[in-house]
């Protein structure tokens, strides 16, 4: 989705009023790329641990299971952390979003 919006995001740098929107696009795009790379690394580590459960000796089955559960938790939590980083402030507090809502309401009232 962010790739499709790339030309509009680059065009948003032209006006000072929409520069904040372009910066938001960069953060969302970087977060999306970051999540995929880190999740790939976590899946590779989890696959290696699942294949080699004896990495701490004969009693490491419990520890390996706990490490795999922790990796699964990180895999599930990572996209939400990246979302919170990309949208540092709620969209409702964004001046550009507030202006867009006012314009949309005025257009809807006029129609």
C-alpha positions in Angstrom: 0.0 0.0 0.0 2.8 2.4 0.9 4.6 1.7 -2.4 1.4 2.6 -4.4 1.3 5.9 -2.5 4.9 6.7 -3.2 4.4 9.2 -6.0 1.8 11.1 -4.0 4.1 11.1 -1.0 6.9 12.5 -3.0 4.6 15.2 -4.5 3.5 16.1 -0.9 7.0 17.5 -0.3 6.2 20.3 -2.7 3.9 22.2 -0.3 4.9 23.0 3.2 1.3 22.2 4.4 1.7 18.6 3.2 5.3 18.0 4.2 4.2 16.4 7.4 2.2 13.8 5.4 5.2 12.9 3.3 7.3 12.4 6.5 4.5 10.1 7.8 4.7 8.1 4.6 8.5 7.7 5.0 8.0 6.4 8.6 5.3 4.0 7.6 7.4 2.7 4.7 10.5 2.3 6.8 8.5 0.5 9.5 7.0 -1.9 7.0 10.4 -2.8 5.6 11.9 -3.1 9.1 9.2 -5.5 10.3 9.7 -7.8 7.3 13.5 -8.1 7.8 13.3 -8.6 11.6 10.5 -11.2 11.3 12.6 -13.1 8.7 15.5 -13.2 11.1 13.3 -14.3 14.0 11.8 -17.1 11.9 15.3 -18.3 10.8 16.5 -18.3 14.4 13.3 -20.1 15.5 13.7 -22.8 12.8 17.3 -23.4 13.9 16.3 -23.7 17.5 13.5 -26.1 16.7 15.9 -28.3 14.7 18.6 -28.3 17.4 16.8 -28.7 20.7 20.0 -29.9 22.4 21.9 -26.7 22.2 22.2 -26.4 26.0 22.6 -30.1 26.7 20.2 -32.9 27.5 17.9 -30.8 29.7 17.4 -28.0 27.3 14.0 -29.0 25.9 12.2 -26.8 28.4 14.6 -23.9 27.7 14.3 -24.3 23.9 10.5 -24.3 24.3 10.6 -21.1 26.3 12.9 -19.5 23.8 10.6 -20.5 20.9 7.6 -19.1 22.7 9.5 -15.9 23.3 10.3 -15.7 19.6 6.7 -16.3 18.7 5.7 -13.5 21.0 8.2 -11.1 19.4 6.9 -12.1 15.9 3.4 -11.2 16.9 4.3 -8.0 18.8 6.7 -6.5 16.3 4.2 -5.1 13.8 2.3 -3.3 16.5 5.5 -1.8 17.9 6.4 -0.6 14.4 2.9 0.9 13.9 3.3 2.8 17.2 6.7 4.1 16.0 5.4 5.1 12.6 2.4 6.9 14.0 4.1 8.7 16.9 1.1 10.8 17.6 -2.6 9.9 17.2 -4.0 10.8 13.8 -6.7 12.9 15.5 -4.0 15.2 16.9 -2.4 15.7 13.5 -3.1 19.2 12.1 -3.3 18.0 8.5 -5.8 15.3 9.5 -7.9 17.8 11.4 -8.0 20.1 8.3 -8.9 17.2 6.1 -11.8 16.3 8.4 -13.1 19.9 8.4 -12.9 20.1 4.6 -14.7 16.7 4.2 -17.5 17.8 6.6 -18.0 21.1 4.8 -18.1 19.3 1.5 -20.6 16.8 2.9 -22.8 19.6 4.3 -22.8 21.5 1.0 -23.8 18.4 -0.9 
